[in-house]
């Protein structure tokens, strides 16, 4: 009952406007005075940051901080599939009959997630997926799980429900409803989708390979873009970043990838560590 009431209240809130407003505030110089409080409240490991806390000009600069060089070594095996971000594994498994698991007893479809026709998403049938939740304390840059070439991307407008435990419980099909920016990588693992899911108070998602791509766009419309030329990316190469926390969903084609036996729901992972391997 409590989740139902909270969800109805959330539906009444202008979440896009609120997210843009908070994102705008976080980019103003005055916001830097909140960095120490933000760090304490969310227990952020500030010693990992590239710069000292007060060298950041705004709260947004701090939130999207880079890490000290060498702090996240990338798995070196040529067959390694690595975590694209710091976070916790919320769900993983096989894509069966086009379904991905959101939570116990709750599923959503791969074609809705990727903004494709069901026939276009057929290559992912029988493939693997993994959902990684990034909390406010985490490093918020997103990296390539495999080596390959960035070929295209999609921006799919949608809702901005929270992606925390409440959102996952209360909103069916959450990750296929919230707005998202999807980077497609062509690789030895076939076509890989790196889905960056927006959420309440996520100012936006930015990527380095396109100045036009982003999320939380006013009056947003579906955008599907083939890049003028494919952009090479190394395993662990940076794709973009979240301005405030959210979720990454990885999708792999059938028969291309297997996850490590040690993987389980709730496991904390660091960007660059091996989470699976390519089928040889």
Buried (B, 14 or more C-beta within 10 A) or exposed (E): EEEEEBBEEBEEEEBBEEBBEBBEBBBEEEBBEBBEEBBEEEEBEBEBBEEEBEEBEBBBBBBBBBBEEEBBEBBEEEBBBBBBBBBBBBBBBBBEEBBBBBBEEBBBBBBBBBBBEEEEBBBBBBBBBBBBBBBBBBBBBBBBBBBBBBBBBBBBBBBBBBBBEBBBBBBBBBBBBBBBBBBBBBBBBBBBBBBBBBBBBBBBBBBBBBEEBBBBBEEBEEBEEEBEEBBEBEBBBBBBBBBBBBBBBBBBBBEBBBBBEEBEBEBEBBBBBBBBBBEE
